[in-house]
Amino acid sequence: MLILQRKIGESLLIGEDISIQVLSIEAGRVRLAIEAPKELSILRSELRVAADSNREAAEEGVSPMALLDILGKGNKK
């Protein structure tokens, strides 16, 4: 894992065609702007976790209420 420090307005490049710029830092939250090719999928990690849980629940036949319980635990940190 690479750990970087960036200030507002600074950016970093990933490969030749992905750029991530820090737009703002307020109340412990960072706003990022990402420029990448349209064919590249960019997801927030919690959406990936929800999609994986949903897929597993569908395969296992888990009830919708149990799935909501699983997703609710991901928001409590």
DOZAVEX-730067 format. One line per field, with one value per atom (N, C-alpha, C, CB): residue in one letter; atom name; x, y, z. Coordinates in Angstrom, 3 decimals. Glycine has a CB too. Layout:
res <- (A,...) $
atom <- (CA,...) $
c1 <- (X,...) $
c2 <- (Y,...) $
c3 <- (Z,...) $
***
This chain:
res <- (M,M,M,M,L,L,L,L,I,I,I,I,L,L,L,L,Q,Q,Q,Q,R,R,R,R,K,K,K,K,I,I,I,I,G,G,G,G,E,E,E,E,S,S,S,S,L,L,L,L,L,L,L,L,I,I,I,I,G,G,G,G,E,E,E,E,D,D,D,D,I,I,I,I,S,S,S,S,I,I,I,I,Q,Q,Q,Q,V,V,V,V,L,L,L,L,S,S,S,S,I,I,I,I,E,E,E,E,A,A,A,A,G,G,G,G,R,R,R,R,V,V,V,V,R,R,R,R,L,L,L,L,A,A,A,A,I,I,I,I,E,E,E,E,A,A,A,A,P,P,P,P,K,K,K,K,E,E,E,E,L,L,L,L,S,S,S,S,I,I,I,I,L,L,L,L,R,R,R,R,S,S,S,S,E,E,E,E,L,L,L,L,R,R,R,R,V,V,V,V,A,A,A,A,A,A,A,A,D,D,D,D,S,S,S,S,N,N,N,N,R,R,R,R,E,E,E,E,A,A,A,A,A,A,A,A,E,E,E,E,E,E,E,E,G,G,G,G,V,V,V,V,S,S,S,S,P,P,P,P,M,M,M,M,A,A,A,A,L,L,L,L,L,L,L,L,D,D,D,D,I,I,I,I,L,L,L,L,G,G,G,G,K,K,K,K,G,G,G,G,N,N,N,N,K,K,K,K,K,K,K,K) $
atom <- (N,CA,C,CB,N,CA,C,CB,N,CA,C,CB,N,CA,C,CB,N,CA,C,CB,N,CA,C,CB,N,CA,C,CB,N,CA,C,CB,N,CA,C,CB,N,CA,C,CB,N,CA,C,CB,N,CA,C,CB,N,CA,C,CB,N,CA,C,CB,N,CA,C,CB,N,CA,C,CB,N,CA,C,CB,N,CA,C,CB,N,CA,C,CB,N,CA,C,CB,N,CA,C,CB,N,CA,C,CB,N,CA,C,CB,N,CA,C,CB,N,CA,C,CB,N,CA,C,CB,N,CA,C,CB,N,CA,C,CB,N,CA,C,CB,N,CA,C,CB,N,CA,C,CB,N,CA,C,CB,N,CA,C,CB,N,CA,C,CB,N,CA,C,CB,N,CA,C,CB,N,CA,C,CB,N,CA,C,CB,N,CA,C,CB,N,CA,C,CB,N,CA,C,CB,N,CA,C,CB,N,CA,C,CB,N,CA,C,CB,N,CA,C,CB,N,CA,C,CB,N,CA,C,CB,N,CA,C,CB,N,CA,C,CB,N,CA,C,CB,N,CA,C,CB,N,CA,C,CB,N,CA,C,CB,N,CA,C,CB,N,CA,C,CB,N,CA,C,CB,N,CA,C,CB,N,CA,C,CB,N,CA,C,CB,N,CA,C,CB,N,CA,C,CB,N,CA,C,CB,N,CA,C,CB,N,CA,C,CB,N,CA,C,CB,N,CA,C,CB,N,CA,C,CB,N,CA,C,CB,N,CA,C,CB,N,CA,C,CB,N,CA,C,CB,N,CA,C,CB,N,CA,C,CB,N,CA,C,CB,N,CA,C,CB,N,CA,C,CB,N,CA,C,CB) $
c1 <- (0.852,0.000,0.898,-0.969,0.574,1.279,0.463,1.509,1.102,0.423,1.043,0.527,0.193,0.640,-0.061,0.386,0.572,-0.074,-0.227,0.742,-1.400,-1.682,-2.406,-2.527,-2.176,-2.884,-4.003,-1.917,-4.918,-6.010,-5.420,-6.919,-5.953,-5.500,-4.420,-4.996,-3.771,-2.736,-3.389,-1.708,-2.674,-3.236,-2.179,-3.793,-2.608,-1.695,-2.153,-1.639,-1.227,-1.515,-1.354,-0.597,-2.257,-2.173,-2.092,-3.408,-0.961,-0.766,-0.752,-1.855,-1.135,-1.115,-2.399,-0.850,-3.523,-4.801,-5.754,-5.484,-5.229,-6.071,-5.448,-6.227,-6.252,-5.802,-6.779,-5.687,-6.238,-7.061,-6.594,-6.973,-7.531,-7.208,-7.985,-7.515,-7.321,-7.973,-8.685,-6.933,-10.007,-10.791,-10.953,-12.159,-11.253,-11.435,-11.275,-12.819,-10.987,-10.908,-11.689,-9.403,-12.809,-13.663,-14.213,-14.815,-14.129,-14.713,-14.347,-16.229,-13.092,-12.646,-13.028,-13.179,-13.560,-13.959,-13.145,-15.473,-12.759,-11.969,-12.821,-10.661,-12.867,-13.567,-12.519,-14.439,-12.708,-11.763,-12.424,-11.208,-11.653,-12.098,-11.258,-11.941,-11.928,-11.236,-11.497,-11.690,-10.429,-10.532,-9.980,-9.764,-10.813,-10.415,-11.198,-10.658,-10.725,-11.466,-12.874,-10.709,-13.833,-15.227,-15.427,-16.120,-14.598,-14.772,-14.256,-14.056,-13.617,-13.113,-14.193,-11.835,-14.503,-15.502,-14.880,-16.102,-15.542,-15.081,-16.237,-14.607,-16.014,-17.057,-16.533,-17.560,-17.405,-17.073,-17.021,-18.119,-16.118,-15.931,-17.198,-14.797,-17.998,-19.213,-20.234,-19.843,-20.211,-21.105,-20.667,-21.142,-19.364,-18.844,-19.230,-17.302,-19.094,-19.456,-20.947,-19.103,-21.777,-23.223,-23.557,-23.967,-22.921,-23.179,-22.747,-22.447,-21.588,-21.121,-22.063,-19.704,-22.509,-23.449,-24.759,-23.705,-25.231,-26.481,-26.352,-26.871,-25.228,-25.008,-24.940,-23.720,-24.219,-24.116,-25.478,-23.112,-26.262,-27.584,-28.492,-28.215,-28.406,-29.237,-28.858,-29.100,-27.563,-27.098,-27.465,-25.591,-27.472,-27.746,-29.213,-26.901,-29.996,-31.408,-31.637,-32.015,-30.792,-30.930,-32.116,-29.627,-32.841,-34.005,-33.588,-34.817,-34.460,-34.136,-33.833,-35.282,-34.508,-34.267,-32.857,-35.321,-32.396,-31.041,-30.022,-30.807,-30.301,-29.399,-29.343,-29.852,-30.484,-30.501,-29.697,-31.943,-29.763,-28.995,-27.507,-29.369,-27.079,-25.672,-25.227,-25.462,-26.033,-25.667,-25.643,-26.627,-26.542,-26.585,-25.336,-27.771,-24.745,-23.519,-22.361,-23.170,-22.347,-21.264,-21.247,-21.354,-22.389,-22.455,-22.087,-23.834,-22.001,-21.717,-20.237,-22.539,-19.525,-18.070,-17.722,-17.261) $
c2 <- (-1.172,0.000,1.235,-0.002,2.167,3.443,4.478,3.886,5.204,6.245,7.585,5.984,8.519,9.843,10.925,10.041,12.065,13.249,14.253,13.852,14.820,15.815,16.985,15.207,18.165,19.353,19.652,20.568,20.525,20.926,21.460,22.000,20.986,21.399,20.495,22.800,19.713,18.804,17.528,18.473,16.819,15.610,14.517,15.897,13.356,12.249,11.546,11.261,10.897,10.195,8.704,10.683,7.939,6.483,6.070,5.809,5.523,5.174,6.423,4.214,6.241,7.343,8.155,6.807,7.557,8.214,8.316,7.502,8.208,8.379,9.457,7.033,10.472,11.577,11.740,12.896,11.904,12.129,13.418,10.928,14.366,15.673,15.884,16.800,16.447,16.792,18.129,16.865,18.127,19.358,20.118,19.034,19.391,20.061,19.059,20.742,19.604,18.818,19.598,18.555,19.031,19.715,18.702,20.469,19.010,18.187,16.711,18.341,16.444,15.058,14.345,14.305,15.065,14.458,15.061,14.656,14.219,14.649,14.524,13.817,15.572,15.519,15.353,16.811,14.338,14.020,14.161,12.610,14.569,14.573,13.512,16.017,12.620,11.537,11.657,10.152,11.728,11.699,10.366,12.901,9.606,8.283,7.967,7.193,7.006,6.610,6.130,5.507,6.421,6.056,4.556,6.564,3.756,2.306,1.729,1.634,2.555,2.119,2.304,2.897,1.252,1.309,1.873,-0.086,2.880,3.467,3.363,4.967,2.611,2.409,2.766,0.953,3.296,3.437,2.031,4.346,1.799,0.444,-0.102,0.435,0.747,0.239,-0.259,1.331,0.292,-0.208,-1.587,0.766,-1.808,-3.125,-4.163,-3.077,-3.804,-4.707,-5.039,-4.082,-4.025,-4.246,-5.156,-2.899,-4.930,-5.765,-7.204,-5.203,-7.386,-8.738,-9.433,-8.690,-8.707,-9.280,-9.650,-8.299,-8.774,-9.029,-10.280,-7.809,-10.416,-11.566,-12.856,-11.382,-12.807,-13.985,-14.359,-13.730,-13.356,-13.622,-14.267,-12.333,-13.804,-14.378,-15.832,-13.563,-16.118,-17.489,-18.402,-17.511,-17.865,-18.677,-18.657,-18.200,-17.790,-17.697,-17.008,-19.067,-16.056,-15.316,-14.367,-14.533,-14.190,-13.310,-11.857,-13.479,-11.024,-9.596,-8.907,-8.880,-9.297,-8.672,-8.993,-9.146,-10.196,-10.567,-9.767,-12.090,-9.554,-8.769,-7.319,-8.824,-6.753,-5.387,-5.290,-4.922,-6.320,-6.359,-6.356,-7.585,-7.119,-7.178,-5.805,-8.249,-5.169,-3.862,-2.790,-3.462,-2.883,-1.908,-1.927,-2.163,-3.102,-3.215,-2.513,-4.677,-2.421,-1.759,-0.265,-2.057,0.329,1.779,2.220,2.270,1.287,1.628,1.466,0.753,2.608,2.562,3.484,2.928) $
c3 <- (0.000,0.000,0.000,1.227,-0.844,-0.918,-0.155,-2.404,0.745,1.511,1.137,3.054,0.713,0.279,1.075,-1.220,1.166,1.720,0.592,2.916,0.465,-0.561,0.090,-1.724,-0.417,0.031,-0.961,0.172,-0.557,-1.444,-2.748,-0.766,-3.863,-5.179,-5.752,-5.119,-4.903,-5.394,-5.919,-4.275,-6.769,-7.359,-7.419,-8.764,-7.849,-8.101,-9.363,-6.893,-10.011,-11.257,-11.044,-12.397,-11.634,-11.636,-13.095,-10.897,-13.471,-14.868,-15.730,-15.339,-16.977,-17.942,-17.968,-19.310,-17.522,-17.779,-16.586,-18.858,-15.359,-14.170,-13.297,-13.377,-12.969,-12.136,-10.975,-12.962,-9.765,-8.577,-7.935,-7.570,-7.767,-7.200,-5.912,-8.206,-4.901,-3.638,-3.839,-2.448,-3.690,-3.859,-2.554,-4.430,-1.467,-0.181,0.954,-0.108,2.125,3.351,4.398,3.803,4.862,5.829,6.818,5.119,8.088,9.153,9.006,9.159,8.711,8.619,7.343,9.750,6.366,5.089,3.961,4.827,3.040,1.899,0.644,1.774,-0.161,-1.457,-2.537,-1.710,-3.383,-4.443,-5.798,-4.268,-6.781,-8.176,-8.890,-8.855,-9.591,-10.288,-11.777,-9.763,-12.550,-14.007,-14.466,-14.676,-15.176,-15.646,-16.915,-14.550,-17.697,-18.891,-18.527,-19.648,-19.388,-19.109,-18.951,-20.212,-19.597,-19.512,-18.184,-20.676,-17.364,-16.069,-15.012,-15.684,-14.293,-13.239,-11.966,-12.979,-11.360,-10.108,-9.119,-10.300,-8.038,-7.032,-5.647,-7.053,-4.805,-3.391,-2.810,-2.625,-1.879,-1.345,-0.696,-0.332,-0.051,0.596,-0.430,1.468,-1.636,-2.687,-3.156,-3.878,-3.226,-3.606,-2.552,-3.781,-1.267,-0.180,-0.250,1.191,-0.494,-0.586,-1.771,-0.721,-2.911,-4.089,-3.833,-5.323,-3.200,-2.883,-1.905,-2.301,-0.876,0.101,-0.560,1.247,-1.456,-2.168,-3.039,-3.033,-3.737,-4.598,-3.775,-5.411,-2.654,-1.789,-1.210,-0.652,-0.806,-0.246,-1.279,0.276,-2.520,-3.578,-3.826,-4.875,-3.772,-4.001,-2.845,-4.216,-1.619,-0.432,-0.024,0.719,-0.625,-0.267,1.068,-0.230,1.437,2.688,2.577,3.023,3.673,3.659,3.491,4.943,2.918,2.762,4.087,2.078,5.161,6.467,6.972,7.494,6.742,7.150,6.343,6.966,5.072,4.230,4.717,2.752,5.077,5.600,6.890,5.840,7.720,8.949,8.641,9.777,7.652,7.238,6.746,6.130,5.900,5.365,6.443,4.268,7.399,8.496,9.332,9.377,9.519,10.310,9.632,10.550,8.307,7.597,7.799,6.146,8.177,8.365,9.775,8.039,10.721,12.113,12.379,13.081,12.435,12.700,13.814,11.456) $
***
